[in-house]
Amino acid sequence: MDLDPPSETERAVFGSMTSEGIHAFLNDHARQQLGSGIARIRFRAGRIDAVWGTQLADAVR
């Protein structure tokens, strides 16, 4: 997976995790809470928070 490095906001929220580590954390969380893992990252944004727009493996956005 080719992800941009974490933003300063993502570093503030997730600490020293890499972008791949953050993706793995969010993927595990989605599997546990929503029953499906992340298939695609649609966007990443946030100046005062960390926002990841995703599409799940079962096509839920």
Residue, then its C-alpha position, 0 to 999 in steps of 0.5 A: m500500500d502506498l500511503d503519504p506519511p502521517s500529517e502532523t494532526e495524525r501524529a498528534v492523534f496516533g503518536s509515532m505510528t506510520s501511515e500503514g500502522i494507522h491503516a492497520f489500526l483503523n482496518d482492525h477497528a472497522r472489522q470489529q465494529l462494522g464487520s468488514g475491513i477497509a477495501r479503499i481509502r477514499f480520502r484523508a483530511g483534517r486540520i484539527d482532527a484526523v479524518w479518513g474516508t474509507q470504503l469497506a470491503d462489503a462496499v459500504r462507505 
